Amino acid sequence: MVPPVTFDPKELESKVKAMYRSVAENPHGEFHFEMGRAMAERLGYAPADLDRIPKEAIESFAGVGYYFHLADLKEGETVLDLGSGSGMDTFIAALKVGPGGKVIGVDMTDEQRTKAERLRDRDGFKAWMEEHVLWSTAPTR
Ligand SMILES: C[S@@+](CC[C@H](N)C(=O)[O-])C[C@H]1O[C@@H](n2cnc3c(N)ncnc32)[C@H](O)[C@@H]1O
């Protein structure tokens, strides 16, 4: 009989957060995935959009695809970005919805969220962006 696989969800959460803490604080470190602008452009992000958002958010970009063509965001819309990291997609969404729209980034890793908030305030995105923690731990069931 195969023994049941057990794992400690708290330990897993702590390891995932530690990895994403490094993504925020040390984006040029070693990771098992690629990050940064070259990858973003290969995925389909427009260089003209990338030129308009904080470069530090692009350095910590750890996304896996380009989904804005599916979302087809319009000016004035409200966007919820779940797992917003250091905010690259949140900033791009803010460009697309414009000053009459609203973007809410949600991330469980304090360092990711703090970095996105700092860049938001520094680069004048504050008017239409909010960063919230709607939940702080991954669901365990
Ligand atoms: C692949 S990265 C997302 C990249 C991000 N969209 C960007 O533009 O770089 C995944 C992010 O989701 C966050 N995350 C993972 N599980 C989460 C959960 N249950 N609740 C909130 N955030 C979560 C991680 O902290 C990490 O920053």
PDBQT file of the ligand as one rigid body, heavy atoms in Angstrom, charges set to zero:
ROOT
HETATM    1  C1  LIG A 201       4.372  34.335 -10.788  1.00  0.00    +0.000 C 
HETATM    2  S1  LIG A 201       4.331  35.676  -9.634  1.00  0.00    +0.000 S 
HETATM    3  C2  LIG A 201       3.292  36.865 -10.385  1.00  0.00    +0.000 C 
HETATM    4  C3  LIG A 201       3.968  37.839 -11.221  1.00  0.00    +0.000 C 
HETATM    5  C4  LIG A 201       3.300  39.160 -11.398  1.00  0.00    +0.000 C 
HETATM    6  N1  LIG A 201       2.025  39.086 -12.073  1.00  0.00    +0.000 N 
HETATM    7  C5  LIG A 201       4.254  40.100 -12.116  1.00  0.00    +0.000 C 
HETATM    8  O1  LIG A 201       3.774  40.957 -12.871  1.00  0.00    +0.000 OA
HETATM    9  O2  LIG A 201       5.472  39.971 -11.918  1.00  0.00    +0.000 OA
HETATM   10  C6  LIG A 201       3.186  35.061  -8.433  1.00  0.00    +0.000 C 
HETATM   11  C7  LIG A 201       2.873  36.008  -7.274  1.00  0.00    +0.000 C 
HETATM   12  O3  LIG A 201       1.704  35.527  -6.611  1.00  0.00    +0.000 OA
HETATM   13  C8  LIG A 201       1.837  35.679  -5.211  1.00  0.00    +0.000 C 
HETATM   14  N2  LIG A 201       0.967  34.662  -4.621  1.00  0.00    +0.000 N 
HETATM   15  C9  LIG A 201       1.066  33.309  -4.719  1.00  0.00    +0.000 A 
HETATM   16  N3  LIG A 201       0.064  32.704  -4.042  1.00  0.00    +0.000 NA
HETATM   17  C10 LIG A 201      -0.712  33.694  -3.495  1.00  0.00    +0.000 A 
HETATM   18  C11 LIG A 201      -1.882  33.714  -2.671  1.00  0.00    +0.000 A 
HETATM   19  N4  LIG A 201      -2.479  32.586  -2.271  1.00  0.00    +0.000 N 
HETATM   20  N5  LIG A 201      -2.379  34.912  -2.307  1.00  0.00    +0.000 NA
HETATM   21  C12 LIG A 201      -1.784  36.064  -2.693  1.00  0.00    +0.000 A 
HETATM   22  N6  LIG A 201      -0.664  36.114  -3.474  1.00  0.00    +0.000 NA
HETATM   23  C13 LIG A 201      -0.136  34.948  -3.867  1.00  0.00    +0.000 A 
HETATM   24  C14 LIG A 201       3.327  35.512  -4.937  1.00  0.00    +0.000 C 
HETATM   25  O4  LIG A 201       3.743  36.196  -3.764  1.00  0.00    +0.000 OA
HETATM   26  C15 LIG A 201       3.966  36.094  -6.217  1.00  0.00    +0.000 C 
HETATM   27  O5  LIG A 201       4.373  37.436  -6.045  1.00  0.00    +0.000 OA
ENDROOT
TORSDOF 0
